[in-house]
């Protein structure tokens, strides 16, 4: 694999007129993101989940008791289409990790609720996930992490996100 600075040097030879400084920052962010995702994906796979299924289960768990949300509430926390969300819910329901239950406020709609097995599964995965995340950032001091969070917040705020 090419070092990011090697790539920038190649561009400097081919196009000395362009500033590749941003390419270095973005290249590093993309590479770190890919490596982190790969490592976290190993944890999800060990538990028989994908990153997508983990996301649904974790969202339901962190929503607090009764660990149930409408499909639209789930959609609001994830950047997927409603069709994709339906497929995720269908698979998790098939695996016995969630159940569709009547919405207590509107009998025409449903909520997606963690089952007892789903709670056990996501509790175990989250415990392992946090250990992996800690390992992934252990090379950064607390001050490094604070500064990096502040810098990344600036990047996100440029998009109106945070």
C-alpha positions as CSV (number, residue, x, y, z in Angstrom):
1,X,0.0,0.0,0.0
2,X,1.1,3.5,-0.8
3,X,2.0,5.9,2.0
4,X,-0.2,9.0,1.8
5,X,2.9,11.3,1.5
6,X,4.1,9.1,-1.4
7,X,0.8,9.7,-3.2
8,X,1.1,13.5,-2.6
9,X,4.6,13.4,-3.9
10,X,3.4,11.7,-7.1
11,X,0.7,14.4,-7.5
12,X,3.3,17.1,-6.9
13,X,5.3,15.7,-9.9
14,X,2.3,15.4,-12.1
15,X,0.5,18.5,-11.0
16,X,2.8,20.9,-9.2
17,X,0.1,23.6,-9.6
18,X,-2.3,22.0,-7.1
19,X,-2.3,22.0,-3.3
20,X,-2.5,18.4,-2.1
21,X,-2.5,19.4,1.6
22,X,-6.2,18.6,2.0
23,X,-5.6,15.3,0.2
24,X,-3.3,14.3,3.0
25,X,-5.8,15.1,5.7
26,X,-8.7,13.4,3.9
27,X,-6.6,10.4,2.9
28,X,-5.6,9.8,6.5
29,X,-9.2,10.2,7.7
30,X,-10.5,7.7,5.1
31,X,-7.7,5.2,5.8
32,X,-8.2,5.4,9.6
33,X,-11.9,5.0,9.2
34,X,-11.5,2.0,7.0
35,X,-9.1,0.4,9.4
36,X,-11.3,1.1,12.4
37,X,-14.4,-0.2,10.6
38,X,-12.5,-3.4,9.6
39,X,-11.4,-4.0,13.2
40,X,-14.9,-3.3,14.7
41,X,-16.4,-5.5,11.9
42,X,-14.4,-8.5,13.3
43,X,-16.1,-8.0,16.6
44,X,-19.6,-7.9,15.1
45,X,-18.8,-11.0,13.0
46,X,-17.6,-12.9,16.0
47,X,-21.1,-12.4,17.4
48,X,-22.9,-13.2,14.1
49,X,-23.7,-9.6,13.3
50,X,-22.9,-7.1,10.7
51,X,-22.2,-3.4,11.4
52,X,-25.7,-2.7,10.1
53,X,-27.4,-5.1,12.4
54,X,-25.2,-3.9,15.3
55,X,-26.4,-0.4,14.6
56,X,-30.1,-1.3,14.8
57,X,-29.7,-3.4,18.0
58,X,-27.4,-0.8,19.7
59,X,-29.9,2.0,18.8
60,X,-32.7,0.1,20.4
61,X,-30.7,-0.7,23.5
62,X,-29.5,2.8,24.1
63,X,-33.0,4.2,23.6
64,X,-33.7,2.7,27.1
65,X,-36.6,0.6,28.3
66,X,-38.8,-0.7,26.7
67,X,-36.1,-0.8,24.0
68,X,-38.6,-0.2,21.3
69,X,-38.8,2.4,18.5
70,X,-40.8,2.9,15.4
71,X,-39.1,2.2,12.1
72,X,-39.2,5.9,11.4
73,X,-37.4,6.6,14.7
74,X,-34.8,4.1,13.8
75,X,-34.5,5.6,10.3
76,X,-33.9,9.0,11.9
77,X,-30.7,7.8,13.5
78,X,-29.3,6.0,10.5
79,X,-28.5,7.0,7.0
80,X,-30.3,4.3,5.1
81,X,-33.5,4.1,3.0
82,X,-36.7,2.8,4.4
83,X,-36.4,-0.3,2.2
84,X,-32.9,-1.0,3.7
85,X,-34.3,-0.6,7.2
86,X,-37.1,-3.0,6.5
87,X,-34.6,-5.6,5.3
88,X,-32.5,-5.1,8.4
89,X,-35.5,-5.5,10.7
90,X,-36.8,-8.5,8.8
91,X,-33.4,-10.3,9.2
92,X,-33.1,-9.4,12.9
93,X,-36.7,-10.6,13.5
94,X,-35.9,-13.8,11.7
95,X,-32.9,-14.3,14.0
96,X,-35.2,-13.7,17.0
97,X,-33.3,-10.6,18.1
98,X,-36.2,-8.1,17.6
99,X,-40.0,-8.4,17.4
100,X,-42.5,-6.1,15.7
101,X,-45.1,-5.1,18.3
102,X,-48.2,-2.9,18.0
103,X,-47.6,0.8,18.5
104,X,-49.4,1.6,21.8
105,X,-50.3,5.1,20.4
106,X,-51.4,4.0,16.9
107,X,-52.6,0.5,16.3
108,X,-52.0,1.0,12.5
109,X,-48.3,1.0,13.0
110,X,-45.6,-1.1,14.8
111,X,-42.6,-0.6,17.0
112,X,-39.5,-2.7,16.7
113,X,-38.5,-4.1,20.1
114,X,-35.5,-5.9,21.3
115,X,-36.3,-9.5,22.5
116,X,-34.7,-10.9,25.6
117,X,-32.3,-12.7,23.3
118,X,-31.6,-9.5,21.4
119,X,-30.8,-7.7,24.7
120,X,-28.4,-10.5,25.7
121,X,-26.8,-10.4,22.3
122,X,-26.3,-6.6,22.0
123,X,-25.1,-6.4,25.7
124,X,-22.3,-8.9,24.9
125,X,-21.4,-7.2,21.6
126,X,-21.3,-3.7,23.1
127,X,-19.0,-5.0,25.9
128,X,-16.6,-6.4,23.3
129,X,-17.0,-3.4,21.0
130,X,-16.0,-0.9,23.7
131,X,-12.9,-3.0,24.4
132,X,-11.9,-2.9,20.7
133,X,-12.6,0.8,20.5
134,X,-10.4,1.4,23.5
135,X,-7.6,-0.6,21.9
136,X,-8.0,1.3,18.6
137,X,-7.3,4.7,20.3
138,X,-4.9,3.5,23.0
139,X,-2.0,5.2,21.1
140,X,-3.6,8.5,21.7
141,X,-3.3,10.3,25.1
142,X,-6.4,11.8,26.7
143,X,-5.3,15.2,25.5
144,X,-4.8,13.9,21.9
145,X,-8.4,12.5,22.0
146,X,-9.8,15.7,23.3
147,X,-8.0,17.7,20.6
148,X,-8.9,15.3,17.9
149,X,-12.6,15.4,18.9
150,X,-12.5,19.2,18.8
151,X,-10.9,19.1,15.3
152,X,-13.3,16.5,14.0
153,X,-16.2,18.5,15.5
154,X,-15.0,21.5,13.4
155,X,-15.0,19.3,10.3
156,X,-18.5,18.1,11.0
157,X,-19.9,21.6,11.8
158,X,-18.8,22.6,8.3
159,X,-21.7,20.3,7.2
160,X,-24.1,21.5,9.9
161,X,-23.5,18.1,11.6
162,X,-22.3,17.3,15.0
